[in-house]
Amino acid sequence: MGQALHPVTDRESAERIKLLTTENAQLRAELGSIKDRLENVERIVTDRPSKLAREIDALAIDKGGNA
């Protein structure tokens, strides 16, 4: 069945600490990657609408000569 909730020996404790430390490092790396991706999405969402509006205004000026 599963492992006991509390390790019986110091060796078991050391092994669990090693596994948890490795898992913690992996999760921290994944979290960092997700934060980077979120920053990119936020930048796209906030920058693109204003850029698109400027491009539309520029097209309107080019076609009609007026804004």
Secondary structure per residue as TSV (DSSP state, phi and psi in degrees):
chain	resnum	aa	ss	phi	psi
A	1	M	-	360.0	-148.8
A	2	G	-	-84.3	-177.3
A	3	Q	-	-81.0	156.0
A	4	A	-	-63.0	149.2
A	5	L	S	-61.7	-41.3
A	6	H	S	-111.3	129.0
A	7	P	-	-62.5	147.0
A	8	V	S	-86.2	-35.1
A	9	T	S	-122.0	165.5
A	10	D	H	-65.1	-31.7
A	11	R	H	-64.1	-43.3
A	12	E	H	-63.2	-40.5
A	13	S	H	-61.8	-45.1
A	14	A	H	-63.1	-40.9
A	15	E	H	-65.5	-42.8
A	16	R	H	-64.3	-41.3
A	17	I	H	-61.4	-42.2
A	18	K	H	-62.1	-46.4
A	19	L	H	-63.8	-43.6
A	20	L	H	-67.6	-35.7
A	21	T	H	-64.6	-42.5
A	22	T	H	-63.9	-45.7
A	23	E	H	-62.7	-40.8
A	24	N	H	-60.4	-44.5
A	25	A	H	-62.9	-42.1
A	26	Q	H	-63.8	-43.1
A	27	L	H	-66.9	-37.1
A	28	R	H	-64.8	-40.8
A	29	A	H	-64.0	-43.2
A	30	E	H	-64.3	-41.3
A	31	L	H	-62.5	-41.2
A	32	G	H	-60.9	-41.8
A	33	S	H	-63.8	-42.6
A	34	I	H	-65.2	-38.5
A	35	K	H	-62.7	-42.0
A	36	D	H	-62.1	-43.9
A	37	R	H	-63.9	-40.5
A	38	L	H	-63.6	-41.1
A	39	E	H	-59.7	-41.4
A	40	N	H	-64.6	-42.1
A	41	V	H	-64.1	-43.2
A	42	E	H	-61.7	-40.8
A	43	R	H	-64.8	-43.6
A	44	I	H	-62.2	-45.5
A	45	V	H	-64.7	-39.6
A	46	T	H	-86.0	-30.8
A	47	D	H	-85.6	-37.9
A	48	R	H	-63.6	-44.8
A	49	P	H	-59.2	-41.9
A	50	S	H	-70.2	-36.9
A	51	K	H	-64.7	-43.0
A	52	L	H	-62.2	-42.2
A	53	A	H	-61.8	-42.2
A	54	R	H	-63.8	-39.9
A	55	E	H	-66.1	-39.1
A	56	I	H	-65.4	-43.7
A	57	D	H	-60.9	-41.1
A	58	A	H	-64.3	-39.6
A	59	L	H	-65.4	-40.8
A	60	A	H	-63.8	-39.9
A	61	I	H	-66.8	-42.9
A	62	D	H	-64.1	-39.1
A	63	K	H	-76.7	-45.2
A	64	G	H	-106.3	-10.8
A	65	G	S	79.6	-7.1
A	66	N	-	-123.8	156.1
A	67	A	-	-81.1	360.0
